[in-house]
Amino acid sequence: MNNKNPELHIVEPIQWKEDHIRIIDQTFLPGREIYQDIFEVGKVWEAIRSLRVRGAPAIGIAAAYGVYLGAKDLPEIEIVDLHSEIQRICEYLSSARPTAVNLQWALDQALSLSDSMQGEPAEKITSALLDLARDLHENDKQICADIGIAGQELIPDNAAIITHCNTGSLATGKYGTALSVIYHAHLKGKKIHVWVDETRPLLQGSRLTAWELEKTGIDYHIIADSMAGWVMKSSKPDLVIVGTDRVAANGDVANKIGTYSLAVLAKHHGIPFYVAAPKSSIDLNTPTGDDIPIEERQDDELRVIGDQVTAPEKAPVYNPAFDITPHELVDAFITEKGIIRPDYTASLKQI
Ligand SMILES: CSC[C@H]1O[C@H](OP(=O)(O)O)[C@H](O)[C@@H]1O
C-alpha cells in the first residue's frame, strides 16, 4: 500500500474563480484532466446534463452557482420582477436532471432567499445568491469529511469493500460520500482493498473512482458490474458501500443503476450494505422510492463507447440511469450526523 496521504491528493471538481466557476470536465477522465471555465447559466445546465459535473452534491453546488450566474447577467432595464426571473432560472436548471434531490434542494434555497429579499436592490440579491452558493459549496466539504469520519466504525482493518459508480471528491465539493468513508479509514491507517464496479453504461467506477484511488494509493481492482455476485461468493468482502441521489422518507434509495442488484446480492450473501447519504440527499417530502423520478438517458449511451459502436445503430435501448433499492435491503445509512439504522421512517427525521 502506498503511503500517500489522501488529504494531499483530494481533487475539488468545482472551484469559484471570482466571477465564474471552473470545473473538471469529467467526461474526459481518466485520460485527460480538462478544466472548463463557466460564466453563464446555460453552460451550467449543459455541464450538469452531460455529466461534465456529476454526483448529487456536486450537481446541487453547480446549480447554486448557476442561479447566481443567471441572475447577475439579467439586463437591469428589463427586470420588471427579479424574483420571477430567478424563479425562471431555477426552473430551467431543475430541468437538467430529475433524480438527485440535491439539485432541487439547492434551487429551493436560492428561491427562498430571493423571495425573502423581494424589493431589495438587484445587486444585493445577486450578491446574496453568490454567498449562498459559496456557503453550500464550503459546507459540503465539511459534511463529506464528517460522513467519512462517522463511517469509521463500520470499516474493519484489512477491509475488502465493493463500491458502485463514483462517490468520491468528483461527486461532491470534496472527499465524497461513500468514498470519503474509505479515504478516512485509509487516513486512520486501516488497510483497504476496494472492488470497483466499472458501472455501465458511463463507467463512473472504472473511469472516475479508479482515477481517484490511483491518486490516493488505495489498493483496488476494477470489476465488471456482472462480476460483483461472484466476488461476494468467492472472496466474501466485508461490506458494500454506495452513495445516493435521493433517499425517500421511508429509507428507499435512488442510486446509480445496478445498485439494486448489488443490494439483493449482498443480502443473499449476508454482506452488510451501507449507503452514505448527506442530509442534502435525504428527501422527507418524497414518501417512498416509488415516488422518486428515475432519469432515462439517451439510447446511444448503450450503443456507443467513445468512438466504438457496440450495438446495431438502431438497436432498441432502455437506459434508466438509476434504480431504487428498498429500505429493507439497507443495513445502515452513514450521514454527517452519524450512523442511522432502522426504523428509517423515524430515524431519518432525526438528522
Ligand atoms: C455522492 S453522489 C454520487 C451518486 O451520483 C451518481 O450518479 P451520476 O454519476 O449519474 O451523477 C451515482 O448515483 C452516485 O452514487
The ligand as an SDF file (V2000), in Angstrom:
LIG
                    3D

 15 15  0  0  0  0  0  0  0  0999 V2000
  -22.1960   11.2330   -3.9270 C   0  0  0  0  0  0  0  0  0  0  0  0
  -23.4950   11.2290   -5.0480 S   0  0  0  0  0  0  0  0  0  0  0  0
  -22.9130   10.1270   -6.2170 C   0  0  0  0  0  0  0  0  0  0  0  0
  -24.0300    9.4660   -6.9600 C   0  0  0  0  0  0  0  0  0  0  0  0
  -24.3060   10.1720   -8.1770 O   0  0  0  0  0  0  0  0  0  0  0  0
  -24.0430    9.2860   -9.2450 C   0  0  0  0  0  0  0  0  0  0  0  0
  -24.8710    9.4970  -10.3450 O   0  0  0  0  0  0  0  0  0  0  0  0
  -24.3030   10.3050  -11.6400 P   0  0  0  0  0  0  0  0  0  0  0  0
  -22.8860    9.8380  -11.8750 O   0  0  0  0  0  0  0  0  0  0  0  0
  -25.2690    9.9080  -12.7380 O   0  0  0  0  0  0  0  0  0  0  0  0
  -24.4030   11.7680  -11.2640 O   0  0  0  0  0  0  0  0  0  0  0  0
  -24.2950    7.9280   -8.6470 C   0  0  0  0  0  0  0  0  0  0  0  0
  -25.6790    7.6710   -8.4980 O   0  0  0  0  0  0  0  0  0  0  0  0
  -23.6110    8.0810   -7.3270 C   0  0  0  0  0  0  0  0  0  0  0  0
  -23.9450    7.1720   -6.3310 O   0  0  0  0  0  0  0  0  0  0  0  0
  1  2  1  0
  2  3  1  0
  3  4  1  0
  4  5  1  0
  4 14  1  0
  5  6  1  0
  6  7  1  0
  6 12  1  0
  7  8  1  0
  8  9  2  0
  8 10  1  0
  8 11  1  0
 12 13  1  0
 12 14  1  0
 14 15  1  0
M  END
$$$$
